[in-house]
């Protein structure tokens, strides 16, 4: 009996240690990120406090701060490097890689629903960050800077013309390096069309959508292109994982440099308000906007539906990856009463192009960084922020912290300095889990809405989809998992 009791105790200890090891391995990146943030804050505060006390161990000169920032700058350069191929391949595959040969009613409703909810989430974020102003510096204090910007800024007509010209680039190679911007001559004040440095993200997104739509309509002829995009997407996602594993080190030095050159009190308050703003926006979208869509458009009880989604929510929060959660999300949506035909199409596409939480987060982060830098964005710039955050979220991969890559794109779209992205990185590991959970629930709610609006019609009338689904169901899931790998 004693031996049996000891054996059971040993088995329990082994199971506990094994479970603890699995938890540690699955959350190792988050643990390292938090550790990097804490070490960066401690080192930065110690160096700054020693200088403020008047007896510094050494004076942190500009060159020293620049040297400390080098590992962090390499992280930012790595994120910038991944933007173009990641966005293009994700959008092309998201549109063309869903085993459809044409846009039918269900596909059109799916895309419109996801675009609508993602844009609405971005608008929620913009309204909240404008009202709360987590970055401090009220608008009255930024009036001088705003006036200076207005002197050199374009009017609404020029902005619209620039938008259209950037939307349809004259050179598909140059769009990855420069974009068109109207500026005024200092002497005669005549409008001049100039190419400014920076990726033309609107043109890149437009070309990607056009490629995806045409590839969908010509599946066989465009198969080499889709295979190429899939291979590039797999490589870029692998590289993204490498960059993310390097991010704890880069974040540590970025945070250290920020806290050496700035006071901890101001940033602690601003970061706290930033977290509250993002979580408030996610809560509004999660507990108000999505349930209303579910009730009014999907004709389902939100309480029952959310209850069925609890396993998918927990997995999304724990893994911070909507792609990893796809199988469980599909299972939960089917359990909630959505037909298998709709779930098998909508969830994989949604995991690629439906990123409500990411769009909200990027819109808030963009204006937060503008407030930190005492920059007053104009109304056209705010509009472009909402639109860019929407399309950037569509281009984000369904892997942990992939939104950081596309956040750089949003900042570049409105000419904001990416230096203060370090403040975002310090808390991204936490906010990433909440926005991923919002993304997954948005996918599942979309299933119910799309089934109600277009699902029945498509199941009865789209014979081609029925044949493709019965033939390629397993291949579709395998393809989707590769895209997010």
TIZALUM-28548 format. One line per field, with one value per residue (C-alpha): x, y, z. Coordinates in Angstrom, 3 decimals, m for minus. Layout:
residues N
east c(X  ...);
north c(Y  ...);
up c(Z  ...);
This chain:
residues 485
east c(0.000  2.841  4.606  1.364  0.852  4.431  4.024  0.874  2.611  5.549  3.170  1.376  4.680  5.773  2.445  2.640  6.210  5.327  2.322  4.411  7.044  4.446  3.041  6.536  7.448  4.182  4.562  8.355  8.285  5.858  7.956  11.148  9.381  8.177  11.660  13.196  10.781  11.512  15.293  15.142  13.045  15.274  18.517  17.095  15.721  18.974  21.059  18.669  18.290  22.053  22.338  19.491  21.117  24.129  26.636  26.462  28.607  28.909  27.145  24.776  25.871  23.990  26.455  25.936  22.162  22.551  24.726  22.214  19.472  21.315  19.798  16.362  16.857  17.754  14.419  12.542  14.444  13.551  9.870  10.030  11.724  8.819  5.970  5.910  6.070  3.868  1.074  1.093  1.129  m1.391  m3.925  m3.483  m3.810  m6.648  m8.713  m7.611  m6.598  m10.023  m10.844  m13.318  m13.218  m15.310  m16.920  m20.391  m22.904  m21.452  m17.895  m18.990  m21.021  m18.094  m15.627  m18.076  m18.910  m15.270  m14.283  m17.236  m16.597  m12.841  m13.337  m15.914  m13.425  m10.770  m13.248  m14.050  m10.356  m9.910  m12.884  m11.652  m8.021  m9.098  m11.373  m9.062  m5.748  m3.559  m0.447  m1.081  m0.359  m3.887  m4.805  m4.454  m0.798  m0.221  m1.766  1.611  2.812  m0.487  m0.193  3.297  2.027  m0.869  1.527  3.128  0.175  m2.009  m5.691  m8.464  m8.416  m4.658  m4.992  m7.712  m5.643  m2.605  m4.780  m6.006  m2.534  m1.032  m3.921  m3.001  0.801  2.516  5.317  4.758  8.435  8.797  5.703  7.772  10.171  8.390  4.918  3.383  2.796  1.699  3.889  3.918  6.755  8.129  8.315  5.351  3.271  2.544  1.588  4.344  3.984  6.929  7.997  8.821  10.647  8.519  6.429  3.232  1.045  m2.213  m0.799  0.614  m2.749  m4.671  m2.346  m2.531  m6.347  m6.408  m4.016  m6.093  m9.419  m8.030  m6.251  m9.524  m11.300  m8.486  m7.479  m5.773  m3.822  m2.701  m1.754  2.009  1.488  m0.495  2.102  4.815  2.858  2.243  5.952  6.892  4.231  5.556  9.127  8.096  6.085  9.103  11.257  8.623  8.957  12.740  12.312  9.783  12.176  14.819  12.302  12.869  16.496  15.593  12.742  15.056  17.463  14.680  12.992  16.317  17.097  13.601  13.783  17.275  16.161  12.678  11.131  9.462  6.569  5.109  5.436  4.020  0.873  0.649  1.171  m1.469  m3.959  m2.997  m3.722  m7.048  m7.975  m7.230  m9.029  m12.030  m12.267  m11.953  m14.633  m17.035  m16.500  m16.553  m19.533  m21.592  m20.878  m20.439  m23.441  m25.652  m24.511  m25.151  m28.622  m29.858  m28.179  m27.474  m30.717  m28.901  m28.771  m25.419  m25.250  m25.670  m23.361  m20.587  m20.924  m20.322  m17.225  m15.563  m12.993  m11.950  m11.717  m9.475  m7.226  m6.964  m6.059  m3.477  m1.793  m2.273  m2.728  m5.961  m4.440  m3.639  m7.206  m8.864  m9.766  m11.257  m13.103  m14.687  m15.719  m17.279  m19.134  m20.622  m21.605  m23.365  m25.587  m23.846  m23.856  m20.685  m20.658  m20.504  m18.017  m15.568  m15.359  m15.811  m13.480  m10.294  m10.869  m11.697  m8.487  m6.637  m8.592  m10.789  m8.723  m11.126  m8.990  m5.812  m7.388  m8.602  m5.217  m3.291  m5.608  m5.182  m1.417  m1.015  m2.759  m1.077  2.348  1.237  0.241  3.547  5.385  3.133  1.827  m1.697  m3.021  m5.288  m8.749  m7.561  m4.703  m7.161  m9.256  m6.201  m5.287  m8.673  m8.434  m4.809  m5.425  m8.259  m6.249  m3.149  m5.152  m6.236  m2.585  m1.547  m0.666  m2.557  0.486  1.453  2.399  2.160  0.260  3.565  4.746  1.717  1.708  4.902  2.981  0.209  2.742  4.514  1.224  0.831  4.558  4.905  8.215  8.480  10.938  8.269  7.071  9.181  6.415  3.952  6.262  6.439  2.781  2.054  2.496  m0.548  m2.787  m2.035  m3.964  m7.058  m7.159  m6.604  m9.594  m11.636  m10.474  m11.518  m14.956  m15.416  m14.724  m17.290  m19.931  m19.343  m20.317  m23.761  m24.320  m23.153  m25.209  m28.317  m27.700  m26.271  m25.595  m28.834  m28.871  m25.341  m25.853  m28.811  m27.405  m23.627  m23.102  m19.496  m18.667  m20.344  m18.163  m14.979  m15.801  m16.476  m13.281  m10.855  m12.047  m8.896  m6.655  m8.274  m7.494  m3.930  m3.446  m4.777  m2.497  0.484  m0.406  m0.311  2.724);
north c(0.000  2.361  1.574  2.152  5.527  6.573  5.459  7.533  10.517  10.143  9.906  13.060  14.922  13.777  14.853  18.231  18.840  17.733  20.056  22.914  22.264  22.401  25.657  27.118  26.119  27.412  30.777  31.099  34.010  35.976  35.283  36.410  39.531  40.485  39.820  42.011  44.829  44.610  44.475  47.407  49.478  48.689  49.470  52.634  53.911  53.168  55.011  57.957  58.203  58.143  61.088  63.018  62.623  64.568  61.772  59.740  56.677  57.873  60.497  58.907  60.885  60.927  58.458  56.083  56.236  55.693  52.646  51.254  51.641  49.629  46.191  47.823  49.604  46.251  44.911  47.831  47.334  43.648  44.462  46.966  44.378  41.936  44.356  44.250  40.474  39.642  42.043  41.179  37.406  37.385  39.466  37.537  34.171  35.394  36.273  33.649  30.740  29.659  27.006  29.276  29.976  33.141  35.508  34.209  35.685  34.005  35.098  38.666  38.885  37.395  39.982  42.878  41.769  41.390  44.723  46.457  45.114  45.703  49.313  49.830  48.498  50.919  53.802  52.788  52.915  56.335  57.806  56.508  57.527  61.006  61.389  59.895  61.125  58.540  60.136  63.353  66.739  68.100  69.562  73.097  72.461  71.140  74.112  75.569  72.318  71.903  75.362  74.610  71.430  73.301  75.712  72.873  70.532  69.857  70.660  68.109  68.143  67.556  64.809  63.110  63.358  61.914  59.104  58.184  58.444  56.260  53.823  53.190  53.430  54.095  51.700  48.502  48.236  51.843  51.570  49.538  52.467  55.790  57.301  60.387  63.489  67.001  69.735  73.482  75.594  77.865  80.897  80.758  78.333  76.280  72.627  70.192  66.428  64.731  61.217  60.883  58.010  55.257  52.352  53.196  50.908  51.919  50.920  47.703  46.777  47.691  45.638  42.729  42.781  42.983  40.033  38.040  38.668  37.855  34.765  33.605  33.927  32.105  29.453  26.980  29.552  31.375  28.282  28.976  32.479  31.153  28.466  31.127  33.397  30.477  29.646  33.287  33.545  30.458  31.812  35.273  33.841  31.751  34.877  36.718  34.091  34.563  38.327  37.819  35.501  38.213  40.838  40.345  41.458  44.326  45.425  45.433  47.891  50.019  50.352  51.052  53.861  55.331  55.386  56.906  59.798  60.223  60.170  57.015  58.822  60.332  57.143  54.962  57.084  57.271  53.535  52.822  55.066  53.452  49.965  51.184  52.759  49.610  47.338  49.696  49.652  45.871  45.557  47.790  45.748  42.399  42.945  45.428  45.590  41.861  40.727  43.284  41.920  38.398  39.221  41.498  39.978  36.422  35.939  34.017  34.389  36.040  34.442  30.925  31.585  33.056  30.162  27.711  29.704  29.621  26.904  28.863  32.071  30.404  28.933  32.269  34.050  31.424  31.075  34.655  33.088  33.049  30.592  28.024  28.375  27.648  23.955  24.702  27.791  25.691  23.033  25.592  27.386  24.101  23.267  26.651  25.652  27.065  24.773  22.947  24.399  27.965  27.263  25.456  28.490  31.475  30.563  29.922  33.109  35.053  33.924  35.603  38.794  39.430  41.195  43.465  43.613  44.240  47.127  48.748  48.282  49.753  52.782  53.507  52.919  55.261  58.204  57.391  57.688  60.914  62.308  61.184  63.093  66.172  65.782  66.911  64.727  66.439  65.084  63.529  61.870  60.427  59.069  57.485  56.033  54.284  52.949  51.896  50.210  48.255  47.014  46.514  44.267  42.269  41.815  40.724  37.070  35.028  34.478  36.066  39.772  39.862  43.145  44.800  44.330  46.048  48.759  50.058  50.336  52.409  54.773  55.223  55.995  59.200  60.001  59.276  58.467  54.797  55.518  55.451  52.038  50.781  51.945  49.796  46.796  46.875  45.902  44.242  40.750  41.381  43.304  40.779  38.110  40.252  41.383  37.812  36.668  39.471  38.419  34.805  35.725  38.073  35.152  32.971  35.710  36.210  32.570  33.086  36.392  35.111  31.927  34.001  36.500  34.306  30.791  29.063  30.604  29.466  25.937  25.535  27.317  26.993  23.498  24.212  24.983  21.767  19.722  21.545  21.268  17.520  16.973  19.363  19.881  18.429  20.272  23.587  23.142  22.078  25.103  27.477  26.108  26.552  30.197  30.961  28.837);
up c(0.000  0.902  m2.384  m4.299  m2.610  m3.345  m6.978  m7.379  m5.794  m8.179  m11.141  m10.031  m9.686  m13.157  m14.654  m12.923  m14.061  m17.591  m17.657  m16.272  m18.942  m21.711  m20.361  m20.093  m23.652  m25.134  m23.388  m23.574  m26.053  m23.896  m20.784  m22.525  m23.844  m20.365  m18.995  m21.695  m20.886  m17.148  m17.607  m20.032  m17.618  m14.625  m16.468  m18.016  m14.719  m12.872  m15.434  m15.578  m11.796  m11.325  m13.717  m12.038  m8.604  m9.839  m9.249  m12.395  m12.831  m16.425  m18.492  m21.046  m24.099  m27.376  m28.843  m25.925  m26.294  m30.031  m29.337  m26.842  m29.456  m32.128  m31.242  m31.061  m34.385  m35.944  m34.670  m36.275  m39.544  m39.481  m39.023  m41.895  m44.089  m43.707  m44.480  m48.287  m48.942  m45.957  m46.924  m50.632  m50.258  m47.398  m49.330  m52.581  m50.848  m48.636  m51.715  m54.227  m52.030  m50.794  m53.413  m55.222  m58.942  m58.705  m56.239  m55.494  m53.090  m50.021  m50.818  m51.528  m48.303  m46.367  m47.632  m47.155  m43.605  m42.597  m44.159  m42.488  m38.996  m39.271  m40.374  m37.601  m35.031  m36.323  m36.012  m32.422  m31.628  m33.251  m31.372  m28.022  m28.454  m29.597  m26.570  m23.912  m25.377  m23.632  m25.151  m23.224  m24.728  m25.181  m28.559  m27.214  m26.453  m29.955  m31.740  m32.692  m34.166  m36.010  m37.523  m38.736  m40.340  m41.953  m43.666  m45.577  m45.755  m48.764  m48.945  m49.212  m53.020  m53.143  m50.561  m52.630  m55.792  m54.000  m52.681  m56.172  m57.717  m54.990  m55.329  m58.975  m59.139  m62.446  m61.580  m59.628  m58.726  m57.584  m55.357  m52.915  m52.473  m53.097  m53.030  m54.602  m52.489  m53.447  m51.984  m52.510  m53.767  m51.037  m53.335  m55.717  m53.637  m56.736  m56.236  m57.151  m57.497  m55.888  m55.035  m51.357  m49.713  m48.208  m49.428  m51.287  m49.180  m50.885  m54.254  m52.858  m51.339  m54.511  m56.724  m54.270  m54.270  m58.082  m58.345  m55.866  m57.633  m61.088  m59.754  m58.202  m61.553  m63.402  m60.908  m63.225  m65.245  m62.081  m60.109  m60.498  m59.094  m56.119  m55.449  m55.566  m53.185  m50.843  m50.770  m50.151  m47.439  m45.681  m45.812  m44.609  m41.725  m40.726  m40.876  m38.850  m36.154  m36.182  m35.803  m33.008  m31.151  m31.462  m30.277  m26.488  m26.922  m29.232  m26.979  m23.957  m25.599  m27.107  m23.713  m22.020  m24.470  m24.112  m20.313  m20.353  m22.540  m20.967  m17.497  m16.281  m14.584  m17.748  m19.763  m16.972  m16.910  m20.696  m21.168  m18.516  m20.327  m23.642  m22.255  m20.848  m24.196  m26.195  m23.717  m23.602  m27.399  m27.544  m24.837  m26.785  m29.931  m28.120  m25.803  m27.832  m31.573  m32.267  m30.139  m31.910  m35.292  m34.055  m32.754  m35.541  m38.601  m37.474  m35.501  m32.765  m28.988  m28.141  m24.679  m26.018  m28.965  m26.812  m24.384  m27.236  m28.241  m24.807  m25.723  m28.825  m26.775  m24.192  m26.865  m28.684  m25.459  m24.535  m27.940  m29.254  m32.707  m34.699  m37.176  m34.499  m33.199  m36.591  m35.954  m32.531  m33.815  m36.570  m34.088  m31.731  m34.535  m35.738  m32.155  m31.951  m34.869  m37.942  m40.983  m41.924  m45.458  m44.182  m41.377  m43.665  m45.929  m43.605  m40.702  m42.755  m44.776  m41.606  m39.914  m42.786  m43.506  m40.448  m37.780  m35.878  m32.750  m34.726  m36.678  m33.450  m31.794  m34.742  m34.999  m31.280  m31.428  m34.396  m32.720  m29.403  m31.017  m32.716  m29.305  m27.785  m30.535  m30.144  m33.691  m34.503  m37.324  m39.824  m40.639  m43.925  m42.054  m39.528  m42.407  m43.986  m40.587  m40.365  m43.910  m43.585  m40.233  m41.876  m44.819  m42.669  m40.360  m43.402  m44.326  m40.824  m40.421  m37.851  m35.639  m32.313  m32.503  m36.311  m35.932  m35.006  m38.594  m40.123  m37.424  m38.995  m42.259  m40.635  m39.076  m42.396  m44.142  m42.088  m41.850  m38.130  m36.465  m35.513  m32.689  m29.993  m31.117  m28.204  m25.865  m27.798  m27.671  m23.884  m23.531  m26.877  m25.420  m23.193  m25.602  m28.353  m26.464  m26.023  m29.639  m30.882  m28.836  m30.402  m33.874  m33.306  m31.945  m34.913  m37.264  m35.514  m35.403  m39.119  m39.701  m38.192  m39.995  m43.376  m43.071  m42.357  m45.161  m47.905  m46.645  m47.597  m51.041  m51.719  m50.431  m52.754  m55.807  m55.788  m57.103  m57.967  m54.353  m53.224  m55.582  m54.585  m50.887  m51.017  m52.968  m51.279  m47.688  m46.142  m48.594  m47.694  m43.990  m44.763  m47.033  m44.403  m41.694  m44.024  m44.654  m40.942  m40.205);
